[in-house]
């Protein structure tokens, strides 16, 4: 039976993940460390004292030097003499002082402990990419979110975002200067938010390129680490994945998981649409539907994977019809106007209202997205029995009998 040594106060003060949790807590980290306390792997007194020390003495997000250790010991001893804390805390503080003094005599608290104790447990990544929170405020401009306290707002209608191999961002070929301070600690994942009426391209550090449609969000690491390259997507994107047979590329959505090595494909996964799709242009992908227990489906070029609730279907399609939006064109074939109008509302960032009978009309044709939205919507009347009018910034479609 393996005996697990419990955390000590020294372990906690030397654990960069614990220090990060205290300074930048999240629901995931709170749950992780609380579980360790509840299961007895950390004594509650040690936990509370470690939190107090980190918050009181501004311990940096890294391992301490011997000079810093000595300074911390001095501060703890000085603070313990003050009668600002309860007797309980003071007793614990003096215990730590005694322990710290002994450790310093040998060769320093943390260095001594590292040489004599068991090696620390592996770092546990508690935050999954699909759990990264969506910002409360989206706004009307494209945003790059680097951390909770740092984001870059782009006022252009379109933006070309690119990361270097080292994970440094550039926008429209210009380097982005990120703040390097305590309140803007780098996060494991960045986000690009594309609101309605905006569009963006994003090149990741491995060379993979994404074209992001309006009303989309993508979460990704500045530099890929580990055995896979993972991103999370809401909305629609066309991807050209850089080939790396040793590092599979995974696109996660709320409903699907797509695995590839290097290929070109389109993913549509809007939250307000019941049908989510993957269309393969080149290479090979495997799609797993999270809503069913069905086995993963492997696609070949010119195939469409469609997920409607728990229903899965695969059929051959003209890929151009599904990826033409990156060139500013929508091509529709026997699609209901309700679906088309929802796409146009996303793309232009406008409000479109229509009667139920209008939404059921099926439409075939090509729409030039570079045109003014009123002209586009009025153009539907050439092939569908509808009339469009604009009032107070909104667009209305009615049946033309």
C-alpha positions as CSV (number, residue, x, y, z in Angstrom):
1,X,0.0,0.0,0.0
2,X,1.5,3.4,-1.0
3,X,1.8,5.9,1.8
4,X,1.3,9.4,0.7
5,X,3.1,12.1,2.7
6,X,0.8,15.0,3.6
7,X,1.6,18.5,2.5
8,X,3.4,20.6,5.1
9,X,3.5,24.4,5.4
10,X,6.9,24.4,3.7
11,X,5.4,22.4,0.7
12,X,2.6,24.9,0.3
13,X,4.9,28.0,0.4
14,X,7.2,26.3,-2.2
15,X,4.4,25.3,-4.5
16,X,4.0,27.7,-7.4
17,X,0.5,26.3,-8.2
18,X,-0.7,26.9,-4.6
19,X,0.7,30.4,-4.6
20,X,-1.1,31.0,-8.0
21,X,-4.3,29.7,-6.5
22,X,-4.1,32.0,-3.5
23,X,-3.4,35.1,-5.7
24,X,-5.6,34.2,-8.6
25,X,-8.3,31.8,-7.3
26,X,-10.7,30.1,-9.7
27,X,-13.6,27.6,-9.0
28,X,-11.4,24.8,-10.3
29,X,-8.4,25.6,-8.1
30,X,-10.7,26.2,-5.1
31,X,-12.2,22.8,-5.5
32,X,-8.8,21.1,-6.0
33,X,-7.2,22.5,-2.8
34,X,-10.3,22.3,-0.7
35,X,-10.5,18.5,-1.5
36,X,-6.9,18.1,-0.3
37,X,-7.8,19.8,3.0
38,X,-11.0,17.7,3.4
39,X,-9.2,14.5,2.7
40,X,-6.5,15.2,5.2
41,X,-3.7,15.6,2.7
42,X,-3.2,19.1,4.0
43,X,-3.8,20.2,7.6
44,X,-6.3,23.0,7.8
45,X,-4.1,25.0,10.1
46,X,-1.2,24.7,7.7
47,X,-3.4,25.7,4.8
48,X,-4.8,28.8,6.5
49,X,-1.4,29.9,7.7
50,X,0.1,29.4,4.2
51,X,-2.7,31.5,2.7
52,X,-2.2,34.2,5.4
53,X,1.6,34.3,4.7
54,X,1.2,34.6,0.9
55,X,-1.4,37.3,1.2
56,X,0.4,39.3,3.9
57,X,4.0,39.1,2.6
58,X,3.5,39.2,-1.2
59,X,5.3,36.0,-2.0
60,X,6.1,36.0,-5.7
61,X,4.8,33.5,-8.2
62,X,8.0,31.5,-8.2
63,X,10.4,29.6,-5.9
64,X,12.1,31.8,-3.4
65,X,15.8,32.5,-3.1
66,X,17.7,32.0,0.2
67,X,17.7,35.8,0.7
68,X,14.0,36.0,0.2
69,X,13.5,33.0,2.6
70,X,15.5,34.8,5.3
71,X,13.5,38.0,4.8
72,X,10.2,36.1,4.9
73,X,11.3,34.5,8.2
74,X,12.1,37.9,9.7
75,X,8.7,39.2,8.6
76,X,6.8,36.2,10.0
77,X,8.6,36.5,13.4
78,X,8.0,40.3,13.5
79,X,4.3,39.9,12.6
80,X,3.8,37.1,15.1
81,X,4.7,39.5,18.0
82,X,1.9,41.8,17.0
83,X,-1.4,41.2,18.8
84,X,-3.5,41.6,15.6
85,X,-4.2,37.9,15.2
86,X,-5.8,35.4,17.4
87,X,-3.8,33.3,19.9
88,X,-4.4,30.3,17.6
89,X,-2.7,31.9,14.7
90,X,0.1,33.3,16.8
91,X,1.0,29.9,18.1
92,X,1.1,28.5,14.6
93,X,3.2,31.4,13.4
94,X,5.8,30.8,16.1
95,X,5.8,27.2,15.2
96,X,6.7,28.1,11.6
97,X,9.3,30.5,12.9
98,X,11.0,27.7,14.8
99,X,10.8,25.4,11.9
100,X,12.1,28.1,9.6
101,X,15.0,28.9,11.9
102,X,16.1,25.3,12.0
103,X,15.8,24.9,8.2
104,X,17.8,28.1,7.6
105,X,20.6,26.9,9.8
106,X,21.0,23.9,7.6
107,X,20.8,25.4,4.1
108,X,17.5,27.2,3.7
109,X,13.9,26.1,4.2
110,X,13.1,25.0,0.7
111,X,16.5,23.8,-0.5
112,X,16.9,21.7,2.6
113,X,13.5,20.2,2.2
114,X,13.9,19.5,-1.4
115,X,17.1,17.5,-0.7
116,X,15.7,15.4,2.2
117,X,12.0,14.9,1.4
118,X,10.3,13.0,-1.3
119,X,10.0,14.8,-4.7
120,X,6.8,16.9,-5.1
121,X,3.9,15.4,-6.9
122,X,3.5,16.2,-10.6
123,X,1.8,19.5,-11.5
124,X,-1.9,18.9,-12.0
125,X,-3.6,21.0,-14.7
126,X,-7.0,21.7,-13.1
127,X,-8.4,23.9,-15.9
128,X,-9.6,22.2,-19.0
129,X,-9.7,24.2,-22.2
130,X,-13.5,23.6,-22.6
131,X,-14.1,25.1,-19.1
132,X,-12.4,28.4,-19.9
133,X,-15.1,31.0,-19.1
134,X,-16.7,33.2,-21.7
135,X,-16.3,36.9,-20.8
136,X,-19.4,38.5,-19.3
137,X,-19.1,41.4,-21.7
138,X,-18.5,40.8,-25.4
139,X,-19.0,44.2,-26.9
140,X,-19.1,45.0,-30.6
141,X,-15.3,44.7,-31.4
142,X,-13.0,41.8,-31.9
143,X,-11.1,41.0,-28.7
144,X,-8.0,39.0,-27.8
145,X,-8.1,38.0,-24.1
146,X,-4.7,37.3,-22.6
147,X,-5.8,37.1,-18.9
148,X,-8.6,38.1,-16.6
149,X,-7.1,41.6,-16.4
150,X,-5.7,42.1,-19.8
151,X,-7.4,42.1,-23.2
152,X,-6.8,43.9,-26.5
153,X,-9.8,45.4,-28.3
154,X,-9.6,45.7,-32.1
155,X,-11.9,48.3,-33.7
156,X,-11.4,47.0,-37.3
157,X,-14.2,45.1,-38.9
158,X,-11.7,42.3,-39.7
159,X,-8.3,41.4,-38.1
160,X,-5.4,39.2,-38.9
161,X,-4.0,37.7,-35.6
162,X,-0.9,35.6,-35.6
163,X,1.2,34.0,-32.9
164,X,5.0,33.3,-33.3
165,X,6.5,30.0,-32.5
166,X,7.4,31.4,-29.1
167,X,3.7,32.3,-28.5
168,X,4.0,36.1,-29.0
169,X,0.9,37.7,-30.6
170,X,0.9,40.0,-33.6
171,X,-2.1,41.9,-35.1
172,X,-2.1,42.9,-38.7
173,X,1.7,42.2,-38.8
174,X,2.4,44.4,-35.8
175,X,3.7,42.9,-32.5
176,X,1.4,43.2,-29.5
177,X,3.0,44.4,-26.2
178,X,1.6,42.6,-23.3
179,X,1.7,43.9,-19.7
180,X,4.2,42.1,-17.5
181,X,3.0,42.7,-13.9
182,X,1.3,41.0,-11.0
183,X,-2.3,41.8,-12.1
184,X,-1.7,40.4,-15.6
185,X,-0.2,37.0,-14.9
186,X,-0.1,35.0,-18.1
187,X,-2.9,32.4,-18.4
188,X,-2.6,28.9,-19.9
189,X,-5.1,29.8,-22.5
190,X,-5.9,32.9,-24.6
191,X,-9.2,33.7,-26.4
192,X,-10.3,35.5,-29.5
193,X,-13.8,36.8,-29.5
194,X,-15.4,37.7,-32.8
195,X,-18.8,39.4,-32.3
196,X,-21.6,39.9,-34.8
197,X,-20.7,41.8,-37.9
198,X,-17.0,41.1,-37.4
199,X,-14.5,38.5,-38.9
200,X,-11.0,37.4,-38.2
201,X,-8.2,35.1,-39.1
202,X,-6.0,33.5,-36.4
203,X,-2.7,31.7,-37.0
204,X,-1.6,29.6,-34.0
205,X,2.0,29.1,-32.8
206,X,2.2,25.7,-34.7
207,X,1.3,27.3,-38.0
208,X,-2.4,26.2,-38.0
209,X,-4.7,28.9,-39.5
210,X,-8.3,29.6,-38.7
211,X,-10.8,31.8,-40.4
212,X,-13.4,32.8,-37.8
213,X,-16.9,33.7,-38.8
214,X,-19.0,36.3,-37.0
215,X,-20.3,35.5,-33.5
216,X,-17.5,33.0,-32.8
217,X,-15.1,32.3,-30.0
218,X,-11.9,30.2,-29.9
219,X,-9.8,29.3,-26.9
220,X,-6.2,28.1,-27.4
221,X,-2.8,28.0,-25.7
222,X,-0.2,30.6,-26.8
223,X,2.2,27.6,-27.3
224,X,1.1,24.0,-27.5
225,X,2.5,21.6,-24.9
226,X,1.8,18.0,-24.1
227,X,0.8,15.2,-26.4
228,X,-2.0,16.9,-28.3
229,X,-2.8,20.3,-29.7
230,X,-6.2,21.3,-28.4
231,X,-8.5,24.3,-29.1
232,X,-12.1,25.0,-28.1
233,X,-14.6,26.6,-30.6
234,X,-18.0,28.2,-30.4
235,X,-19.5,29.5,-33.7
236,X,-17.9,28.7,-37.0
237,X,-14.4,28.4,-38.3
238,X,-12.6,27.1,-41.3
239,X,-9.2,25.5,-40.4
240,X,-6.1,24.6,-42.2
241,X,-4.2,22.4,-39.7
242,X,-0.4,22.3,-39.8
243,X,0.6,18.6,-40.1
244,X,2.4,17.0,-37.2
245,X,2.0,13.2,-36.9
246,X,3.4,13.3,-33.4
247,X,0.9,15.9,-32.1
248,X,-2.7,15.2,-33.1
249,X,-4.8,18.4,-33.4
250,X,-8.2,18.4,-31.5
251,X,-11.0,20.8,-32.0
252,X,-13.5,20.7,-29.1
253,X,-17.0,22.2,-29.2
254,X,-19.8,21.7,-26.7
255,X,-21.3,19.0,-28.8
256,X,-18.4,17.5,-30.7
257,X,-14.7,16.6,-30.7
258,X,-12.8,16.5,-33.9
259,X,-9.3,14.9,-34.2
260,X,-6.9,15.4,-37.0
261,X,-3.2,15.3,-37.9
262,X,-3.2,17.8,-40.7
263,X,-6.1,18.8,-42.9
264,X,-8.6,21.4,-44.1
265,X,-12.2,21.4,-42.8
266,X,-15.1,23.6,-41.6
267,X,-16.8,23.4,-38.3
268,X,-20.1,25.1,-37.5
269,X,-21.2,24.9,-33.9
270,X,-23.3,27.9,-33.0
271,X,-25.1,27.7,-29.6
272,X,-28.3,29.0,-31.0
273,X,-28.5,26.4,-33.8
274,X,-29.7,22.9,-33.3
275,X,-27.7,21.4,-36.2
276,X,-23.9,21.3,-35.8
277,X,-21.7,20.2,-38.8
278,X,-18.2,19.3,-39.9
279,X,-17.3,19.5,-43.6
280,X,-14.0,18.0,-44.8
281,X,-12.1,19.6,-47.6
282,X,-8.9,17.6,-47.5
283,X,-7.2,15.0,-45.4
284,X,-9.0,13.0,-42.8
285,X,-10.8,13.7,-39.5
286,X,-12.5,11.7,-36.8
287,X,-15.6,13.2,-35.2
288,X,-17.1,12.1,-31.9
289,X,-20.5,13.3,-30.9
290,X,-20.7,14.1,-27.2
291,X,-24.5,13.8,-27.1
292,X,-24.5,10.1,-28.1
293,X,-22.7,6.8,-27.3
294,X,-22.1,6.2,-31.0
295,X,-18.6,5.3,-32.1
296,X,-16.5,8.1,-33.7
297,X,-17.0,8.8,-37.4
298,X,-14.1,9.1,-39.8
299,X,-14.7,11.4,-42.7
300,X,-13.1,11.5,-46.2
301,X,-12.9,14.6,-48.4
302,X,-16.2,16.1,-49.6
303,X,-18.2,14.5,-46.7
304,X,-20.4,16.3,-44.2
305,X,-20.9,15.1,-40.7
306,X,-24.2,16.5,-39.2
307,X,-25.3,16.3,-35.6
308,X,-28.9,17.2,-34.8
309,X,-29.5,16.5,-31.1
310,X,-28.6,12.8,-30.9
311,X,-29.1,12.1,-34.6
312,X,-26.0,11.7,-36.7
313,X,-25.8,11.7,-40.5
314,X,-23.0,11.7,-43.0
315,X,-23.4,12.6,-46.7
316,X,-21.4,13.7,-49.7
317,X,-21.6,17.4,-50.4
318,X,-20.0,20.2,-52.5
319,X,-17.5,21.6,-50.0
320,X,-17.4,24.9,-51.7
321,X,-20.9,25.6,-50.6
322,X,-19.8,25.3,-47.0
323,X,-16.5,27.2,-47.0
324,X,-17.3,30.0,-49.5
325,X,-18.1,32.4,-46.6
326,X,-14.4,32.9,-46.1
327,X,-14.4,34.6,-49.5
328,X,-17.5,36.7,-48.6
329,X,-20.1,34.5,-50.3
330,X,-22.9,32.3,-49.0
331,X,-24.2,29.5,-51.2
332,X,-27.4,27.8,-50.2
333,X,-29.2,24.8,-51.6
334,X,-32.7,24.0,-50.4
335,X,-32.1,25.7,-47.1
336,X,-34.9,27.2,-45.1
337,X,-34.9,31.0,-44.9
338,X,-35.0,30.8,-41.1
339,X,-31.5,29.2,-41.2
340,X,-30.3,31.7,-43.9
341,X,-31.6,34.8,-42.1
342,X,-30.0,33.7,-38.8
343,X,-26.6,33.4,-40.6
344,X,-27.0,36.8,-42.2
345,X,-27.9,38.3,-38.8
346,X,-24.7,36.9,-37.4
347,X,-22.6,38.0,-40.3
348,X,-23.8,41.6,-40.5
349,X,-24.6,42.1,-36.9
350,X,-28.2,43.1,-37.6
351,X,-31.7,42.3,-36.3
352,X,-34.0,40.5,-38.8
353,X,-37.6,39.8,-38.0
354,X,-39.9,37.6,-40.1
355,X,-43.2,35.7,-39.9
356,X,-43.1,31.9,-39.3
357,X,-44.3,31.3,-42.9
358,X,-41.3,33.2,-44.2
359,X,-38.9,31.1,-42.2
360,X,-40.2,27.9,-43.8
361,X,-39.5,28.9,-47.4
362,X,-36.6,27.0,-49.0
363,X,-34.0,28.9,-50.9
364,X,-31.4,28.1,-53.6
365,X,-28.9,30.7,-54.6
366,X,-25.7,32.7,-53.9
367,X,-25.4,35.7,-51.7
368,X,-22.6,38.2,-52.0
369,X,-21.8,39.2,-48.4
370,X,-19.8,42.2,-49.5
371,X,-23.1,43.9,-50.5
372,X,-25.1,46.1,-48.1
373,X,-27.5,43.9,-46.0
374,X,-30.6,45.7,-47.2
375,X,-29.6,45.0,-50.8
376,X,-28.9,41.4,-49.9
377,X,-32.2,40.9,-48.2
378,X,-34.1,42.7,-51.0
379,X,-32.3,40.5,-53.5
380,X,-34.0,37.4,-51.9
381,X,-37.3,38.6,-53.5
382,X,-35.9,37.7,-56.9
383,X,-36.0,34.0,-56.1
384,X,-38.3,33.8,-53.0
385,X,-41.8,35.3,-52.5
386,X,-40.8,37.9,-49.9
387,X,-40.5,41.6,-49.5
388,X,-37.9,43.3,-47.2
389,X,-38.2,46.7,-45.5
390,X,-36.0,48.5,-43.0
391,X,-37.4,50.5,-40.0
392,X,-35.6,52.0,-37.1
393,X,-32.4,49.9,-37.8
394,X,-34.3,46.6,-38.0
395,X,-35.1,44.5,-41.1
396,X,-38.5,43.0,-41.7
397,X,-39.4,40.2,-44.2
398,X,-43.0,39.5,-45.1
399,X,-44.7,37.2,-47.6
400,X,-45.3,38.8,-51.1
401,X,-48.6,37.3,-52.2
